[in-house]
Structures are given as structure tokens and as C-alpha cells.
Amino acid sequence: MIRRNLLAAACLIAAQAANAGAIDKLHQFVESTRTVRADFTQTVVARNGRKPQLSSGVMIFARPGKFRWQIEKPYSQLLLGDGERVWIHDPDLRQVTVRKAGTALGGTPAALLAGESTIEKNFSLSETGDKDGLEWVEAIPKSQDSGFEKVRLGFAGNDLRAMELLDSLGQTTVLLFGHLERNPRLAPALFRFTPPANTDVVGE
């Protein structure tokens, strides 16, 4: 489920309109933000409350459907979407998993920010007020196969600062974003992936 959560979160970024409500900010993000670069920290907490799993790295994305989610600590892992496929590379395991982008994204939270379709086609949205200094919007997927119960996005001023994901197993993933750049120029090569030599490729 960690990989699903990473994929789900692979396209998170900034929003616009400081005076708008959280739902309006989400809509304006979809309309105005084409590319993003940001640092992230991620905390994953299981339902049983065992010790949280922590990771950090750098995320970039280009709408529609292209992203590069590079985990740097505590281990190296790359999730990359090239618009047609989603690649997951585990260097330590010498393994690459590949899936068609439509199948991999579907109604997951990535579709909130990276997809071209209207948000309400895949999610029911509601504003849930202020908490921890952020203004929150909740998105509940309409698809029964998304693997998630709900997604919450927290805005501070013009920026998307946090994302919380509750999956169908009761696991909670919390993402915090820093040093966020909206609409930076990104080289196309950042969204291309070729499996390294002597690496097993699993999937489509």
C-alpha cells in the first residue's frame, strides 16, 4: 500500500486565489498550474498505530499525467509517470514495476491534480474548515476501486501545504510540502524512464 500511497500523492502542488474557498483553490489549481517542483516529507501510520514510516524526497510534475516522485531517504525509490505508463523503480531490489497510466491512476488522488477530466467526475468535494492553521477540502472518490476512503488537502494562503490520505485498510499517509515552485520550466527528459541493465521488469 505504500507504493499506492506514493503514486496517489505523486502530483501535489500549489493553488491560487488567497481569498477563495478551499474547493475554489483546488479548481483554480487545475486550471492554472501546469508544472510543479517541491520537496516533500511523508509519514505513513498503520491502523494499529505501530511506529510510523518516514520518508522524504523531491517531487516534480507536469500536467496532464506526467510526474517524477524521487524518494531519497531512508532508501532510494523512483515513481515516474510518462503520460502513458507509471514506472516504479526499486534500485536495491533491482526491480521495475510498470503499469498503464489509466489503470494506475484511475480514481486515485493523483487524478485530483494531474488529470484532465473535471474533478467532480471522479470525486465528491466538501470543505471541512480550518485545522492546524490550514484550510481543508475533502475529496471522496466515487470509484469503489480507488483503494482510498478519502483524501484531504490543506491550503495556506495561495499554496497547497499538506495532503492526508486514508486508504481502505485504515492506513493514513500525511504529506507536507516545502520549497514549492509553481510552473517552473522542466526538461522533458525528466519524465522519461529506461529500465537499467540487469533489472527485472514486472507488469504491462
Buried (B, 14 or more C-beta within 10 A) or exposed (E): BBEBBBBBBBBBBBBBBEEBEBBBBBBBBBEEBBBBBBBBBBBBBBEEEEEEBEBBBBBBBBBBBBBBBBBEEEEEBBBBBBBEBBBBBBEEEEBBBBBEBEEBBBBBBBBBBBBEEEBEEBBEBEBBEEEEEBBBBBBEBEEEEBBBBBBBBBBBEBBBBBBBBBBEEEBBBBBBBEEBBBBEEBEEEBBEBEBEEEBEEEBE
